[in-house]
Amino acid sequence: MKLVGTLTLAKAAVLHGTLSAVREGFGGSPYTGDYVARSQINDDYLLPTAKCYLQRDITVKKIPYYETSNLSDGLTVYIGEEIEING
């Protein structure tokens, strides 16, 4: 097993940082794909992480969500990106 990460020495000899244990020899390889993903409205988004080990956390971005008042005394909700349709 190998430790990866960073540690820094602060005042009073206190260590701060993060370490991760990487198990070597399990047949996996380092993950080389994106570490940031955005949810898709119409399609699944696959992160090919099977049999890989990660160097950091994966972030999945939220789908934009907006609310506005409307003329009927209610709310109009926008989920996803606002797209103007001409015609």
C-alpha positions in Angstrom: 0.0 0.0 0.0 1.3 3.5 -0.9 0.3 6.8 0.8 -0.2 9.8 -1.5 -1.1 13.4 -0.6 0.4 16.4 1.1 1.2 17.4 4.6 2.4 20.7 5.9 4.1 21.4 9.2 2.5 24.2 11.1 3.6 26.0 14.3 4.0 23.9 17.3 5.0 20.8 15.2 1.4 20.1 14.1 0.8 18.4 10.8 -2.1 19.5 8.5 -3.1 18.0 5.2 -4.6 15.0 3.5 -3.3 11.5 2.8 -4.9 8.7 0.8 -3.9 5.0 0.8 -3.6 3.5 -2.6 -3.6 -0.2 -2.8 -1.1 -1.3 -5.3 -1.2 -4.5 -7.2 -5.0 -4.8 -7.4 -4.9 -4.5 -11.2 -6.3 -1.0 -11.4 -4.8 2.0 -13.0 -5.0 5.7 -12.3 -8.2 7.4 -13.5 -7.3 9.9 -16.3 -10.7 11.2 -17.1 -12.6 14.4 -16.1 -12.9 15.1 -12.4 -15.8 17.6 -13.1 -19.0 16.5 -14.7 -22.3 18.4 -15.4 -25.6 16.5 -15.3 -27.2 16.1 -18.7 -30.9 16.7 -19.3 -31.4 14.1 -22.1 -28.4 11.8 -21.7 -26.6 9.8 -19.1 -23.0 10.9 -18.4 -20.6 8.1 -17.7 -17.4 8.5 -15.9 -15.2 5.5 -16.7 -13.9 4.8 -13.2 -14.3 1.0 -13.1 -11.0 -0.7 -11.9 -9.4 2.7 -11.6 -8.2 4.6 -8.5 -8.9 8.3 -8.1 -6.4 11.0 -7.2 -9.2 13.4 -5.9 -13.0 13.7 -5.5 -15.2 13.9 -8.6 -17.5 17.0 -8.6 -20.9 16.7 -10.3 -22.3 20.2 -11.1 -25.9 20.9 -10.4 -28.4 21.6 -13.2 -29.3 25.4 -13.1 -32.7 26.1 -11.5 -34.4 29.5 -11.5 -37.8 30.8 -10.3 -39.6 34.0 -11.3 -43.0 35.4 -10.6 -45.5 35.5 -13.4 -48.6 37.5 -14.3 -51.0 34.9 -12.9 -49.7 35.4 -9.4 -47.7 32.2 -9.6 -44.1 31.0 -10.2 -42.4 30.1 -13.5 -39.6 27.6 -13.0 -36.7 27.2 -15.4 -34.7 23.9 -15.1 -31.6 23.7 -17.2 -30.4 26.5 -19.5 -32.7 29.2 -20.7 -33.0 28.9 -24.5 -34.8 31.5 -26.7 -36.8 29.9 -29.5 -37.4 32.1 -32.5 -40.3 31.6 -34.9 
